[in-house]
Amino acid sequence: MEIERKWLVEGWPDGLPLAEEFTMRQGYINVRPTVRIREEAKTGGDTAWILCFKSAGGLAREEIERPIDQALFNELAQKIIARPLIEKVRRTYLLPDGCRLEVNHVDAGQPGAFWYAEIEYPTVAAAEGWAAPTAALAAYLACEVTGRPGQSMGAYWEKTRGDK
């Protein structure tokens, strides 16, 4: 089960310790339900290839991720080659309350480029009860879009690559 809140943001946050950074490429085999492939290259580390299934939902939804090898990733990517994979940079920051803030810059330099942030939680109650531990973080996370239609990466895929 994936339980997360999501915000539209502008830029990387200031003053938070950086835990890790990834460059990613991802594409969608299907959007409803979500079936996605992703390549995740950790800065200074390894690269992983992942097949992911996500059910419909807002705050909480079923998520199944399995590692795949590079050959299968490439084979599946070829099936959607008419639609260029989404490129992302994700930085994970440690928050004072122990949560991890994942900030994503999507399709930098492209017409639809945008930024979003997410925090995953262990329970729905924890997600619903969470408040930003500082005023600066609350201001940074002012535009929450959790569960709002059209704010998923699958919806972005359809909007920017669905008719190609």
Buried (B, 14 or more C-beta within 10 A) or exposed (E): EBBBBBBBBEEBBEEBEEEBBBBBBBBBBEBEEBBBBBBBBBEEEEEBBBBBBBBEBBBBBEBEBEEBEEEEBEEBBEEBEEBBBBBBBBBBBBBEEEBEBBBBBBBEEEEEEBBBBBBBBEEEEEBEEBEBEEEEBEEBBEEEBBBEEEBBBBBBBBEBBEEE
